[in-house]
Amino acid sequence: MRSSVILAILILTISLSSVLYAPAALRIPAAQAATTPTLEVWNPQYGKNLTNINPGSNPNNLQPGTMFDVLINVTNAGPINGFDVNLNYNITTSLPNVIQAIKIGDELSPGLFDPHSPPPGPPPGCQVNVLKSEIDRPPGRIRFAATILGGCSTGGTGTLFRIHFKVVGVGVTSIDIVQASHGLIASQVIGPPPAAQSIPVQISGADFRNKPGLPPVAQFTYFPSSPSIANNVAFNATGSYDPDNQGEVNKGIQKFLWDFDDASVSGDNVLQSHVFLFTPTIYGTGYFSVKLVVIDADNGLPGRLVRVVYVNPGKVHDLAVSITLDKSQPSVGESVGVQVTVSNRGNQDERASLNVTYDFQGTKTLGSESNFSIPLTKPSQQFSYTLHTDNLTPRVYTITGYVNILGNATDANPQDNLYTASFTLKGANTAGLFSLSLPVLVGGAVVALAAAIGAVQIFRHRKKAEETRADAL
């Protein structure tokens, strides 16, 4: 079972890496021809537009207390081996929840990844491994991921999983497939082994409404259209409008709510300037799902638009170092094996130097590499050293590794250029000389004493026999 889990995670990891390092056109699929594979949210009764503002029109009227399911379907993808899909079903945290997801335990049934389903489910004898099954972590967010083990695949048209919802309020919301999150691809469908690569798909969410009135239309543009790291990006939402109230201020829109999917504070202006961040001090790169929610002035209804913005990292230089020791508590005289790993976390081939030291009588060098290459084709280099402890005194010792990029490049994350590892050196092992128990020691002493007395007695008998022989002569 453990090996199965490791294999499944490896398959998803490899496929994700292939997405991140593929050409940009392959990463976020755009609307293409009708035969383009699709990944969509679907309801058997309402389709993609779950709207019912007439409580008495039918038994399942989408009013508070009723239940409904949505299916996450894939179409025309060909054979597939796995998926990793994120959903967001709260249009904004500024408004009360309208629907609530409920986990019932059979989200894969019936579907392409239901192990108990007949074809087009998994082939007989192939095991389905569910890697993620998360609802409301965080609130309003859903993530399901699964793969088929044993080199198997399933059909590329059908249901991946379904989510059960309860209506808890009156209003408008959306159920969106999250395309990107904090710089990374967030949803993907994975092709069959051995390549197990992400399949470009067109993504489509669903709308929910059980309140009368026309929701507003959210629209925005941004410049530059291909921003680079640390660029100030200008977002413009003046194209947003309320269809039945366009003559008012801001074309009937009373609130503009931005979510930039990064570490920054969201904005609330029609014109918004933004720099993407991973942390308050580290600029963000990669793919970000920028969402604009507009709320109209007459009905208080929201509308939303989500667009994926790619922030080009440009040239990124980033080396990191780590250390592992083969012993944590050696004794004086034992050697300590030290393995130092240097990793290239940037997007450029690098040349570097490495210095490894330990604290004894100040600082002593254990090993150094003055000039070595660490290309993207081999982004991890390992160096092995041996620390002899014969002349060291018992105490805690710290080994430090420091890697430096050569040339004029500046490391984007200098915090991971230095790494320390410690071990405790114990006194020499002399326990063997004193490990005998007291009874054994006493017993040994008695035996030795008896042997000595016996030797004296033999000597006396021999001497007396010689004296008697001499008298007889």
Phi, psi and omega in degrees: 000317180298318179295327178295316179298315180299318179297317181296316179298321180297318180299314180293323180294316179298317182293321178296318179298322180294329177289314185295329183255009175280164175303150186303325183295338182270348191275310179247103185293138176260168178298127183231209182291170184296337182274358179298133177303143182236151172231117190216160174263133189215140174244131185301331183267318188254351185073229182264353183240088181278084184233126174208108181252012178245094186306329184264007187287328177200163184301321180265083192260008178063022175272163182309134181102339180278164182239153173203159177247149166238146179253137172260106188253149170240142184225134173061032181269353185075190180300136179230155183245340182189177177204157174216106189233132174250140176237151173230121185245005172254117184296326176196147177283354180282347179241154179299153176299141176254325178229157181226124177287144181231127179274123182244354172094350180237041184297334179276355187249135345275151181178185184294336183246019175277113183295344181257006184266141174291171178311139016272028175290188182300145177300153178304137178087358180260132186266134175265128179246117179273115183271325180223137177212077191238131176232130181062041173227087000283175181307136180085000184243141180229139174220127173232137177216136180209157177215160178253128183270170176081022179071018182268165174214167180230178184293158183259015174225120181152194184265129174280311176197170179229153180235134180265130181238149170243135178281124185239359181200183180241128180159211184229139173208185180219156174239100189250142169279122182282118184278323183215158180206119176051044174096348185243158172293133185255339181222136181201156174245135190251134181284181185283160173295159006273345183290316179049051181260159179292138180263124177299128181225154172271130188251138182215134179261195182224157178249149176231135176206130174230021180237135179297160179113159180265120177294152178286167180250121179267132177216142174206156173237167177213154181217136001288155182287338176233074184290152175252170182307135178074002177292145172273114185260129180264120179254138185229116182250020182293345178282354180287150182200161173256118187304327183255018182205038187287345182281352182273179179301139182055032178056036176088006180264127179259339180220140173240118183241119181254140171231114186264004172060039178216200185271005184268170177278135180293154182257172180217029180248155178293327173249124187229130175256136188211139171245125184284136185227142169275318174224172179303342183240358182240123180292144181269149175222161179104214188253131181230131177274101180272123181242131172249125174246125176247142180240128184281163186273335186270323184245350184068027181267146179261155168224155185220154172220132178241128176229145179267124179251127178260124178257114184287126181286347186064212177273119180244120175255121182204108174250149179224154181229146175217159185226137170233144180245146180274352177219140177256336181220066179284165174258157179306131182102339177275143177274147178248121176278131183239121177246123182248128179246127175251127184241141176263106182259004179267204179233024179230147170295142185228157165242142190215165171237151182226136177230127181239124184230167172219156187270100175209120184051053186096239179228128179241144180278127175268324179188158179208148176233113189281331184198107179220157182262148175218081184283167178293335179288340175220077191282011179220124178239138182242141178230136183244137179224161178233127177256117178272134188251011184304320186260011181265152177265151181297126174177185177272131179242146179241129176256132184239132175245135179225126179247144183225135176282131179273156181095202184264007183285148176250127181292129183289337182222077185294346181297331182263015175279346182235140181215141178236147175219142185237155173218157180254118179269121180265166178295163180302145183279096178249015184297335183295334181283339186233021186269355180288141180285164182300316178300322180294317179298315179297316179300318179296320179296319179296316180298316179297319179295318180296322179295321180293316179297318179299319180296321178296316181297319179296319180298317180296316180298317179296317181296318180295322179295321179293319179296320179296322179294322180291322178295324181293332179282000000 
